[in-house]
Amino acid sequence: MQIDWFTFFAEIINFLVLMILLKRFLYGPIIKAMEQRERKIAANLQEAAEKTQQAQQEADLYRQKQQELEEQREVMFSQMKAEVAQVREDLIKNARAEVDATQARWNQALQQEKDLFVQQMRLQISQQICATARSALMDLANTDLEEHIIQVFMNRLQTLDAEQRKMLCRSVNSNEVVVSSAFDIPNAMRTRIEKVVREQIAHDTNVQFETLSDLICGIELRTDSYKLSWSVESYLATLEESLSRVIEEELGK
């Protein structure tokens, strides 16, 4: 078989020309378009990655702010609870103080009423005792009550034991004694009292007399540091204690 070299080389040339033409007008634009497409896709992917990162950062910032708000809310809630507890405690303290003050005022008023009642009872009882004693003495011995009280007082003064008399004498520093009574002592009885006092202390003792309404049917001798007395006061004191216990028991029910 004989080869047609002209045709052979013409085919090769045609093939090369075809390749050049395909590369120039077909493969070149296709490759260029594919490169452009690839660059665009890469740019889009880069943009998407940047947007994803930005979204992640915004999400993290949102979570951080949400956590900060939650912490602030907890702090505010704790402060509110503490303030409410403090206000409640203050209200309780104020209410308790008001109750205590009211109770104290009530107890004070009650004590004043009790003291007034006891004082009135004491006065009435003392007056009744004095009247009864005076009447009994006048009926039985034809003796005035005041004279009997003075006589009893002088008898006590004259019957002091050695120790009591020694104490009485030592207590007179100004050489003066005071005799107080709930009634006015007649001059004759004063002279007798002065005589007894000077016999017990000293002959130059100065005896002063005074009338005190606080002494209930009684008489007393006072020095600088000594007191000798006889009165219905001691009996009324015992009665007062009994009445106070009765009143307290009744109020406690």
Backbone as a ProteinNet text record, in pm:
[ID]
protein_1_A
[PRIMARY]
MQIDWFTFFAEIINFLVLMILLKRFLYGPIIKAMEQRERKIAANLQEAAEKTQQAQQEADLYRQKQQELEEQREVMFSQMKAEVAQVREDLIKNARAEVDATQARWNQALQQEKDLFVQQMRLQISQQICATARSALMDLANTDLEEHIIQVFMNRLQTLDAEQRKMLCRSVNSNEVVVSSAFDIPNAMRTRIEKVVREQIAHDTNVQFETLSDLICGIELRTDSYKLSWSVESYLATLEESLSRVIEEELGK
[TERTIARY]
85.3	0	88.9	54.1	133.6	71.9	159.7	112.8	118.6	8	4.9	53.2	184	245.2	185.3	144.3	83.9	-43.6	-120.2	-247.8	-221.1	-116.6	-83	-43.6	43.8	90	-23.1	-106.8	-220.3	-315.5	-334.5	-422	-363.5	-231.4	-164.4	-179.4	-157.2	-167.8	-309.9	-404.5	-544.9	-577.1	-520.4	-544.1	-484.7	-364.2	-299.3	-376.1	-416.8	-495.6	-624.5	-684.8	-808.3	-783.4	-674.6	-641.8	-620.5	-544.9	-520.1	-651	-735.4	-862.9	-948.8	-949.1	-1029	-976.4	-840.6	-784.3	-812.2	-803.6	-820.5	-964.2	-1054.4	-1192.9	-1285.2	-1239.7	-1328.6	-1269.2	-1156.3	-1097.7	-1057.4	-1000.4	-956.5	-1071.7	-1180.5	-1293.6	-1354.2	-1358.2	-1416.8	-1331.2	-1197.7	-1108.4	-1113.8	-1115.8	-1124.2	-1252.7	-1363.7	-1493	-1491.7	-1429.5	-1422.4	-1336.9	-1225	-1141.6	-1217.1	-1286.6	-1366	-1473.3	-1536.3	-1638.7	-1578.4	-1456.6	-1391.7	-1355.7	-1301.5	-1268.2	-1392.6	-1503.5	-1627.5	-1679.3	-1669.8	-1713.9	-1626.1	-1493.4	-1401.2	-1431.4	-1461.6	-1495.9	-1624.8	-1720.9	-1847.6	-1826.4	-1739.5	-1711.1	-1639.6	-1544.7	-1474.6	-1571.1	-1659.9	-1759.8	-1852.8	-1893.7	-1981.3	-1911.2	-1779	-1702.8	-1692.5	-1665.6	-1657.4	-1791.1	-1898.8	-2030.5	-2061.5	-2020.3	-2042.6	-1965.3	-1839	-1757.5	-1818.6	-1864.4	-1927.1	-2054.2	-2132.8	-2255.3	-2222.1	-2112.1	-2071.1	-2028.6	-1954.2	-1913.7	-2034.2	-2129.4	-2250.6	-2329.4	-2331.8	-2401.7	-2332.6	-2197.4	-2122.8	-2145.4	-2145.4	-2170.2	-2310.5	-2407.8	-2545.1	-2555.2	-2487	-2489.1	-2420.6	-2309.5	-2239.4	-2328.6	-2393.9	-2483.6	-2601.4	-2653	-2763.1	-2719.5	-2595	-2542.4	-2522.9	-2471.4	-2455	-2589.2	-2690.2	-2823.4	-2879	-2852.1	-2899.8	-2830.6	-2699.3	-2627.8	-2677.9	-2700.1	-2754.4	-2892.9	-2972.4	-3105.7	-3096.8	-3003.2	-2984.6	-2938.3	-2844.2	-2796.3	-2910	-2986.3	-3098.4	-3202.6	-3226.9	-3324.5	-3276.6	-3145	-3088.9	-3097.2	-3063.9	-3073.9	-3218	-3310.2	-3450.7	-3496.8	-3453.7	-3489	-3430.7	-3304.4	-3241.6	-3314.1	-3353.3	-3425.3	-3561.7	-3629.8	-3760.5	-3745.8	-3641.7	-3617.7	-3586	-3505.7	-3471.1	-3594.5	-3676.5	-3800.3	-3891.5	-3901.6	-3984.1	-3931.1	-3797	-3737.2	-3759.8	-3746.7	-3769.9	-3914.9	-4006.7	-4148.6	-4177.3	-4115.8	-4136.1	-4078.8	-3958	-3896.9	-3981.6	-4030.4	-4114.1	-4242.8	-4303.1	-4427.1	-4401.2	-4287.8	-4254	-4226.5	-4153.5	-4125	-4253.9	-4345.6	-4473.2	-4552.8	-4551.3	-4622.2	-4559.6	-4424.5	-4356.7	-4386.4	-4386	-4415.7	-4559.4	-4651.6	-4791.5	-4806.8	-4738	-4744.5	-4682.1	-4570.7	-4506.2	-4598.4	-4664	-4758.3	-4875.3	-4921.3	-5032.6	-4991	-4870.3	-4821	-4801.1	-4751.2	-4731.1	-4864.5	-4962.8	-5094.7	-5156.9	-5137.7	-5191.2	-5124	-4991	-4918.3	-4963.6	-4986.5	-5034.3	-5172.6	-5260.2	-5393.9	-5384.4	-5294.8	-5279.5	-5225.7	-5123	-5067	-5170.9	-5251.9	-5355.6	-5459.4	-5495.3	-5593	-5539.4	-5412.5	-5352.9	-5341.1	-5303.9	-5291.4	-5426.6	-5530.1	-5663.2	-5709	-5685.3	-5722	-5643.5	-5515.2	-5430.6	-5481	-5517.2	-5567	-5699.1	-5788.6	-5917.8	-5901.4	-5813.8	-5794.3	-5729.1	-5629.3	-5563.6	-5661.3	-5744.8	-5844.2	-5941	-5979.3	-6071.2	-6003.9	-5874	-5801.7	-5788.1	-5751.2	-5736.3	-5868.7	-5975.9	-6106	-6149.1	-6126.6	-6165.4	-6081.8	-5949.5	-5862.8	-5896.6	-5920.3	-5955.2	-6084.2	-6181.5	-6309.5	-6294.4	-6212.3	-6193	-6120.3	-6018	-5942.9	-6027.2	-6104.8	-6189.6	-6296.8	-6347.4	-6452.3	-6395.3	-6273.3	-6218.3	-6140.2	-6058.7	-5969.8	-5990.8	-6083.6	-6108.5	-5980.1	-5901	-5772.3	-5774.2	-5726.3	-5720.2	-5616.9	-5642.4	-5554.2	-5413.7	-5405	-5273.6	-5193.4	-5258.7	-5188.2	-5138.2	-5218.4	-5176	-5055.7	-5057.9	-4945.4	-4819	-4830.1	-4713.8	-4662.9	-4755.3	-4714.7	-4641.8	-4694.5	-4628.5	-4488.6	-4477.8	-4349.6	-4249.2	-4291.8	-4201	-4161.8	-4253.6	-4220.2	-4112.6	-4124.5	-4022.9	-3888.3	-3893.8	-3769.7	-3702.7	-3784.6	-3729.8	-3680.9	-3730.8	-3694.6	-3591.4	-3518.3	-3412	-3306.2	-3255.9	-3147.7	-3017.1	-2913.6	-2786.6	-2729.1	-2738	-2682.7	-2758.3	-2892.4	-2973.4	-2949.3	-2939.4	-2914.8	-2778	-2679.8	-2545.8	-2547.4	-2619.7	-2631.9	-2700.7	-2805.5	-2876.9	-2785.1	-2708.2	-2619.9	-2511	-2456.5	-2351.8	-2404.5	-2533.7	-2590.7	-2618.6	-2616.1	-2645	-2514.7	-2492.2	-2369.1	-2386.4	-2505.7	-2530.3	-2599.9	-2606.1	-2671.2	-2816.7	-2878.6	-3018	-3091.2	-3212.5	-3298.5	-3430.4	-3497.4	-3625.9	-3731.4	-3840.7	-3954.8	-4066.2	-4105.2	-4211	-4334.1	-4449.6	-4575.8	-4679.4	-4780.5	-4888.9	-4989.8	-4972.4	-5065.9	-4986	-5052.9	-4986.8	-4977.5	-4857.5	-4836.3	-4856.8	-4940.8	-4961.2	-4831.3	-4824	-4702.4	-4665.7	-4766.4	-4737.7	-4673.3	-4722.6	-4664.8	-4525.4	-4504.6	-4371.9	-4268.8	-4310.3	-4219.5	-4181.8	-4278.2	-4250.4	-4158.3	-4181.6	-4095.7	-3953.2	-3939.1	-3805.6	-3732.1	-3803.5	-3741.6	-3690.5	-3772.9	-3732.7	-3614.7	-3618	-3509.1	-3378.5	-3380.6	-3258	-3206.6	-3297	-3252.2	-3178.2	-3220.2	-3159.6	-3033	-3022.3	-2909	-2817.1	-2860.2	-2780.6	-2874.1	-2837.5	-2926.5	-2936.3	-2836.6	-2841.9	-2890	-2951.3	-3000.5	-3114.1	-3104.5	-3208.2	-3310.9	-3436.1	-3543.1	-3631.6	-3642.3	-3728.2	-3851.1	-3967.2	-4092	-4142.7	-4201.4	-4261.9	-4379.4	-4469.1	-4588.7	-4576.5	-4589.2	-4581	-4708.3	-4775.5	-4899.8	-4873.3	-4748.4	-4716.8	-4715.7	-4690.9	-4694	-4838.4	-4871	-5010	-5025.8	-5094.8	-5118.3	-4987.4	-4883.3	-4756.1	-4670.9	-4555.2	-4457.8	-4320.5	-4219.2	-4085.4	-3981.7	-3866.3	-3752.3	-3640.1	-3580.5	-3475.3	-3351.7	-3237.8	-3109	-3040.1	-2910.6	-2839	-2837.1	-2834.3	-2823.5	-2904.8	-3007.4	-3084.2	-3230.5	-3319.9	-3462.9	-3533.7	-3615.7	-3698.6	-3841.6	-3931.8	-4068.5	-4169	-4291.2	-4406.7	-4523.2	-4588.3	-4701.7	-4779.3	-4889.6	-4970.5	-4907.9	-4801.2	-4737.1	-4691	-4628.1	-4576.2	-4688.4	-4802.3	-4915.2	-4973.4	-4978	-5030.5	-4935.9	-4805	-4709.7	-4733.7	-4756.3	-4786	-4915.7	-5015.9	-5144.2	-5127.5	-5043.6	-5020.1	-4956.5	-4860.1	-4797.9	-4900.2	-4987.4	-5090.9	-5185.1	-5227.2	-5316.2	-5247	-5117.5	-5044.4	-5039.3	-5015.5	-5012.5	-5149	-5254.3	-5389.3	-5419	-5380.8	-5407.3	-5328.4	-5201.9	-5120.4	-5173.9	-5221.5	-5279.3	-5406.8	-5487.9	-5610.2	-5579.3	-5478.1	-5441.8	-5377.8	-5312.4	-5246	-5341.7	-5462.9	-5560.2	-5608.8
-119.1	0	124.1	213.8	335.5	447.2	514	622.2	753.3	830	964.1	1060.9	1087.7	1174.8	1313	1362.6	1495.9	1497.3	1394.8	1387.2	1366.8	1285.5	1257.4	1384	1460.9	1584.9	1688.2	1685.6	1779.5	1748.3	1623.1	1583.2	1626	1609.7	1651.2	1800.9	1874.3	2020.7	2058.8	1990.9	2020.2	1991.7	1883	1846.8	1951	1996.6	2098	2228.8	2263.9	2386.4	2373.8	2255.6	2232.8	2245.4	2191.3	2198.8	2342.7	2416.8	2558.2	2634	2608.7	2677.9	2640	2509.6	2466.4	2529.5	2531.9	2591	2740.2	2804.2	2948.1	2986.5	2922	2965.5	2879.3	2758.4	2672.3	2642.2	2579.4	2540.7	2662.2	2761.4	2883.1	2950.2	2985.7	3049.6	2959.6	2826.6	2735.1	2732.9	2721	2716.8	2848.3	2961.1	3091.9	3106.2	3058.6	3066.6	2978.2	2862.4	2773.3	2834.3	2900.3	2966.4	3080.2	3158.5	3266.9	3210.7	3102.3	3038.3	2986.7	2931.3	2878.6	2991.3	3103.6	3217.3	3275.9	3279.7	3331.7	3242.2	3109.3	3015	3028.3	3042.6	3059.3	3187.4	3295	3421.8	3408.1	3338.3	3318.1	3235.4	3131.4	3049.4	3131.3	3216.8	3302.5	3399	3456.9	3549.1	3476.8	3352	3273.8	3238.9	3205.9	3173.8	3296.1	3413.2	3536	3567.2	3550.4	3575.8	3476	3349.4	3247.9	3282.9	3327.2	3366.2	3487.6	3584.4	3702.6	3665.6	3573.8	3528.8	3456.5	3375.5	3305.8	3405	3508.9	3611.2	3684.3	3717.8	3784.5	3693.9	3562.8	3468.7	3459.1	3455.3	3451.4	3578.9	3694.3	3821.4	3824.4	3770.9	3766.3	3678.3	3560.3	3471.1	3536.6	3608.6	3676.7	3784.4	3863.6	3966.8	3904.9	3795.1	3726.5	3674.9	3621.7	3573.9	3690.9	3804.2	3921	3970.8	3972.3	4013.5	3917.9	3788.1	3689.4	3709.9	3737.1	3763.1	3891.5	3996	4119.4	4097.1	4016.4	3986.5	3912.6	3818.2	3745.3	3839	3928.5	4024.4	4115.7	4167.6	4255.5	4180.3	4055.1	3975.5	3950.2	3921.8	3901.3	4029.2	4142.7	4270.5	4299.7	4269.5	4293	4206.5	4079.1	3989.9	4039.8	4087.9	4140.5	4264.3	4353.5	4474.1	4439.6	4344.6	4302.8	4242	4157.8	4097.1	4203.6	4305.9	4413.4	4494.8	4525.5	4600	4519.3	4389.4	4302.4	4300.5	4289.5	4288.1	4420.5	4531.5	4663.9	4678.3	4630.5	4638.6	4555.7	4435.7	4350.8	4417.2	4475.8	4544	4661.6	4740	4855.4	4810.5	4704.6	4654.8	4601.7	4528.9	4474.7	4586.9	4691.4	4805.3	4876.6	4888.8	4953.8	4871.6	4738.2	4651.9	4662.4	4660.9	4673.1	4806.8	4914.5	5046.6	5052.2	4994.6	4992.9	4911.7	4796.8	4714.1	4785.8	4857.4	4932	5041.8	5112.2	5217.6	5156.2	5040.9	4975.8	4930.9	4871.8	4829.1	4947.4	5059.4	5178	5232.3	5238.4	5286.1	5192.5	5062	4964.4	4978.5	4998.7	5015.9	5142.4	5248.6	5372.7	5353	5282.1	5256.2	5169.7	5070	4983.7	5063	5147.5	5227.5	5322.7	5382.4	5474.1	5399.3	5278.3	5199	5160.2	5114.6	5076.2	5196.3	5311.3	5431.4	5471.1	5465.7	5499.6	5399.5	5270.5	5170	5187.1	5219.9	5238.8	5355.3	5464.6	5581.1	5549.6	5483.8	5450.5	5354.6	5252.9	5156.1	5222.5	5309.9	5376.7	5465.8	5535.8	5619.9	5535.1	5422.3	5334.5	5275.1	5235.8	5180.7	5284.7	5405.9	5512.6	5541.3	5548.5	5576.7	5463.7	5339.5	5225.1	5218.4	5240.1	5236.5	5348.1	5466.4	5578.9	5550	5497.2	5467.4	5358.7	5254.1	5144.5	5191	5271.6	5319.6	5409.5	5493.1	5582.5	5504.4	5398.3	5317.8	5232.3	5176	5081.3	5148.5	5247.3	5304.7	5453.7	5509.3	5651.8	5730	5680.4	5739.8	5779.4	5896.8	5942.4	5861.1	5835	5752	5810.5	5943.2	6005	5989.6	6003.2	5986.7	5843.6	5749.9	5609.4	5583.4	5641.3	5624.6	5682.4	5802.3	5865.2	5778.9	5723.4	5641.7	5515.5	5452.4	5334.2	5369.5	5484.7	5528.7	5552.5	5619.6	5645.1	5515.9	5422.7	5293.5	5222	5227.7	5165.1	5234.2	5367.9	5442.1	5409.1	5391.8	5363.2	5219.3	5131.7	4989.5	4946.8	5041.9	5006.6	4924.7	4822.2	4745.7	4823.8	4770.1	4842.3	4870.4	4773.9	4791.8	4898.8	4895.2	4994.9	5135.1	5144.6	5274.8	5328	5238.6	5278.6	5330.2	5260.1	5304.4	5439.4	5460.6	5587.5	5700.8	5678.5	5783.9	5818	5715.4	5740.8	5814.9	5799	5860.2	6009	6059.6	6201.5	6278.8	6338.2	6413.1	6562.5	6613.5	6757	6790.6	6691	6712.3	6754.5	6704.5	6740.9	6620.2	6600.7	6494.8	6557.7	6489.7	6539.3	6434.6	6478.3	6391	6433.2	6340.9	6368.5	6288	6346.9	6278.7	6318.6	6233.4	6261.5	6359.2	6398.1	6487.4	6585.5	6688.6	6788.5	6737.9	6735.4	6684.3	6799.1	6780.1	6885.7	6916.8	7036	7079.9	6988.8	6942.6	6856	6726.2	6670.1	6546.8	6572	6689.7	6723.1	6725.9	6782.8	6789	6648.8	6557.8	6420.5	6350.4	6376.7	6315.4	6367.6	6499.3	6556.6	6494.6	6473.2	6414.8	6274.2	6193	6055.1	6054.2	6141.2	6146.3	6183.5	6284.4	6328.2	6222.9	6145.2	6036.9	5929.5	5907.2	5802	5848.2	5978.5	6026.7	6114.7	6238.1	6334.2	6441.8	6501.3	6599.1	6728.4	6757.2	6881.2	6858.2	6743.9	6714.9	6808.7	6866.1	6956.3	6874.6	6878.6	6800.1	6894	6866.6	6943.7	6860	6925	6856	6906.9	6814.2	6850.9	6758.4	6807.1	6729.6	6689.6	6559	6505.4	6427.8	6468.7	6400	6261.2	6237	6106.2	5996.1	6033.1	5934.2	5901.4	5774.6	5732.7	5684.1	5765.2	5729	5685.8	5765.7	5723.2	5838	5800.7	5896	5832.9	5916.5	5863.1	5962.5	5908.8	5988.4	5966.3	6078.4	6069.7	6144.4	6082.2	6149.3	6153.7	6180.6	6186.7	6052.2	5942.2	5810.5	5703.2	5744.8	5646.8	5690.7	5590.7	5621.8	5517.9	5568.6	5482.5	5529.1	5438.4	5481.6	5375.7	5422.1	5334.4	5397.8	5319.7	5373.8	5258.4	5296.5	5197.8	5166	5240.5	5224.9	5082	5021.2	4885.2	4786.3	4803.1	4713.3	4737.4	4865	4895.4	4846.3	4849.2	4798.4	4651.1	4574.9	4432.3	4413.4	4495.2	4486.6	4525.8	4626.9	4670.2	4560	4488.9	4377.8	4269.8	4241.7	4139.8	4183.7	4310.9	4361.3	4359.7	4394.5	4393.7	4253.3	4153.1	4015.3	3973.8	4013.3	3977.3	4042	4170.9	4242	4179.8	4147.5	4086.9	3949.9	3872.9	3742.7	3759.6	3859.7	3881.2	3928.7	4015.5	4063.5	3954.2	3860	3752.4	3647.3	3646.2	3544.3	3575
0	0	0	-89.2	-107.1	-27.7	56.1	144.7	68.1	87.2	26.2	132.3	118.7	220.9	218	114	110.6	190.4	166.8	241.5	388.1	416.6	557.6	630.5	572.2	635.8	638.2	536.4	535.2	648.7	680.5	788.9	922.7	931.5	1056.6	1075.7	965.1	973.2	1009.5	946.1	977	1125.4	1174.8	1315.2	1409.9	1375.3	1459.7	1454.3	1330.9	1317.4	1397.7	1390.8	1467.4	1616.3	1661.8	1805.2	1849	1759.9	1792.8	1797.4	1701.3	1696.3	1817	1850.7	1966.8	2095.8	2106.1	2226.7	2232	2114.2	2113.4	2130.8	2071.3	2073	2159.2	2199.6	2277.6	2415.1	2420.1	2549.8	2633.6	2567.7	2640.7	2713.1	2643.6	2713.6	2820.7	2786.2	2886.2	3012	2994.7	3110.7	3187.3	3107.2	3171.5	3250	3189.8	3259.7	3382.9	3371.5	3488.4	3598.5	3558.8	3660	3728	3644	3701.4	3796.4	3749.7	3833.1	3963.5	3953.3	4072.4	4169.2	4110.1	4195	4262.4	4186.7	4241.6	4353.4	4327.1	4430.9	4555.2	4534.1	4646.6	4723.1	4645.6	4711.2	4792.1	4728.7	4801.1	4928	4912.1	5030.8	5138.9	5095.8	5192.2	5260.6	5178.4	5233.9	5330.4	5288.1	5375.4	5506.1	5495.5	5616.9	5708.5	5643	5723.6	5789.8	5713.1	5771	5882.7	5860.5	5965	6091.5	6073.7	6189.4	6259.6	6178.2	6236.8	6313.2	6252	6319.3	6449.6	6446.3	6567.7	6675.6	6633.4	6729.1	6787.3	6700	6748.2	6842.1	6810.2	6897.5	7033.3	7030.3	7156.3	7237.1	7167.3	7235.7	7294.9	7218.4	7269.1	7394	7388.2	7503.9	7624.9	7597.8	7706.7	7769.4	7683.4	7735.5	7810.3	7756.8	7823.7	7961.6	7968.4	8095.9	8193.9	8141.3	8226.8	8278.9	8190.3	8233.6	8338.4	8320.4	8417.7	8552.7	8547.5	8672.3	8739.1	8658.7	8714.5	8773.6	8705.3	8756.7	8890.4	8901.1	9026	9137.9	9102.4	9201.9	9248.1	9152.5	9187.5	9269.4	9232.4	9307.2	9449.5	9463.2	9597.5	9679.6	9617	9687.8	9728.2	9637.4	9668.1	9785.2	9784.9	9894.8	10025.7	10019.4	10140.9	10190.8	10099.3	10138.6	10196.6	10133.7	10186.1	10325.4	10342.7	10474.3	10578.7	10538.7	10632	10669.4	10568.4	10596.1	10688	10661.4	10746.7	10889.4	10902.3	11036	11108	11032.8	11093.6	11138.4	11054.7	11091.6	11216.3	11221.9	11339.5	11463.7	11450.6	11564.2	11609.9	11512.5	11548	11615.4	11559.9	11620	11760.3	11775.4	11907.6	12007	11958.4	12046.5	12085.8	11990.1	12020.8	12121.4	12103	12198.2	12336.6	12340.1	12469.9	12535.9	12453.9	12509.7	12561.5	12483.7	12528.5	12656.7	12661.4	12781.9	12901	12875.2	12984.4	13035.8	12941.1	12984	13060.5	13013.5	13081.8	13221.5	13229.7	13361.7	13454.4	13398.2	13480.8	13530.6	13437.9	13479.5	13582.1	13559.9	13654.4	13791	13789.6	13915.2	13987.4	13910	13970.8	14032.5	13959.6	14014	14139.8	14135.3	14251.2	14371.1	14342.5	14451.4	14508.8	14419.8	14467.2	14549.5	14501.8	14575.2	14713.1	14715.2	14842.8	14935.2	14878.1	14960.1	15019.8	14935.8	14987.3	15092	15063.2	15161.2	15290.1	15273.6	15390.6	15475.6	15408.6	15480.9	15551.2	15477.9	15537.5	15655.7	15635.6	15743.6	15864.3	15836.1	15948.9	16024.8	15949	16015.2	16097.1	16039.4	16112.2	16236.3	16219.4	16334.6	16444.6	16404.9	16504	16575.1	16495.7	16556	16649.2	16603.5	16686.7	16814	16796.8	16914.8	17012.6	16958.6	17045	17121.7	17048.9	17113.5	17218.9	17184.7	17280	17404.5	17386	17501.4	17590.9	17527.9	17607.9	17681.8	17615.9	17681	17793	17769.9	17866.8	17979.3	17943.7	18044.7	18064.7	17991.2	17999.6	17969.7	17870.9	17835.3	17689	17659.3	17520.3	17443.9	17312.7	17232.2	17222.5	17197.9	17186.9	17316.4	17429.8	17557.2	17572.3	17530.2	17537.5	17446	17322.3	17230.5	17291.4	17352.4	17415.9	17530.4	17609.4	17722.3	17675.9	17571.9	17517.9	17467.4	17397.4	17344.6	17458.5	17565.5	17676.9	17745.8	17754.7	17815	17733.1	17599.4	17514	17532	17543.7	17561.3	17695.1	17799.7	17932.9	17946.1	17861.8	17873.2	17769.2	17712.7	17618.2	17690.2	17622.6	17684.7	17674.5	17731.6	17739.5	17601.1	17512.2	17377.9	17299.9	17305.2	17235.2	17292.1	17423.2	17484.8	17443.9	17435.4	17393.4	17250	17164.3	17025.1	17016.9	17098.3	17099.1	17142.8	17244.8	17296.5	17194.4	17126.3	17028.2	16905.5	16877.3	16756.9	16773	16896.1	16919.8	16905.6	16787.7	16763.2	16787.9	16761.4	16776.8	16908.7	17001.3	17131.5	17115.1	17007.5	16981.6	16925	16972.4	16919.9	16878.6	16787.9	16736.9	16765.4	16827.1	16853.7	16759.8	16669.3	16572.1	16608.6	16581.6	16611.1	16508.6	16494.2	16400.8	16458.7	16584.2	16651.6	16736.5	16777.6	16860.4	17004.1	17058.8	17194.3	17294.8	17394.9	17495.8	17569.8	17627.1	17695.2	17811.8	17885.9	18000.1	17954.4	17844.7	17793.8	17735.5	17676.9	17624.4	17737.5	17850.4	17965.1	18011.6	18012.9	18054.8	17954.7	17825.9	17723.6	17735.2	17753.4	17767.5	17886.4	17994.2	18112.7	18083.9	18019	17987.8	17891.9	17789	17691.9	17758.6	17844.2	17910.7	18008.2	18067	18154.8	18076.5	17953.4	17872	17800.3	17767.3	17687.3	17770.7	17791	17869.7	17922.4	18035.8	18099.1	18019.7	17933.5	17856.2	17713.2	17690.1	17555.2	17518.5	17398.9	17348.1	17270.2	17315.9	17253.4	17172.9	17040.8	16952.1	16915.5	16906	16872.8	16738.1	16662.1	16534	16505.8	16422.8	16385.5	16238.9	16213.2	16076.9	16047.4	15941.6	15904.8	15847.9	15800.6	15743.9	15849.9	15974.6	16081.7	16113.5	16099.1	16119.2	16262.5	16343.8	16483.9	16550.6	16537.3	16592.5	16639.8	16697	16747.3	16732.9	16705	16687.2	16736.8	16775	16818.3	16718.7	16667.8	16567.3	16613.7	16586.5	16605.1	16469.8	16470.5	16343.7	16271.6	16346.4	16282.8	16354.7	16429	16505.8	16504.9	16507.1	16511.2	16596.2	16687.1	16771.8	16754.7	16716.3	16684.6	16726.7	16739.9	16758.6	16687	16600.5	16525.1	16465.1	16405.1	16333.8	16197.3	16161.7	16031.3	16006.3	16107.6	16090	16060.5	16129.8	16104	15964.7	15923.6	15790.4	15681.1	15707.3	15608.2	15580.6	15687	15670.3	15593.2	15629.3	15558.7	15411.9	15385.8	15249.3	15166.1	15223.2	15151.2	15118.8	15213.2	15188.9	15078.1	15082.5	14978.5	14842.1	14839.1	14711.8	14653.5	14738.4	14688	14634.6	14704.7	14659.5	14525	14511.4	14386.3	14271.2	14296.8	14191.7	14151.9	14247	14216.3	14132.9	14167.3	14091.9	13949.5	13935.7	13802	13718.2	13784.7	13711.8	13658.9	13705.1	13659.7	13518.5
[MASK]
+++++++++++++++++++++++++++++++++++++++++++++++++++++++++++++++++++++++++++++++++++++++++++++++++++++++++++++++++++++++++++++++++++++++++++++++++++++++++++++++++++++++++++++++++++++++++++++++++++++++++++++++++++++++++++++++++++++++++++++++++++++++++++++

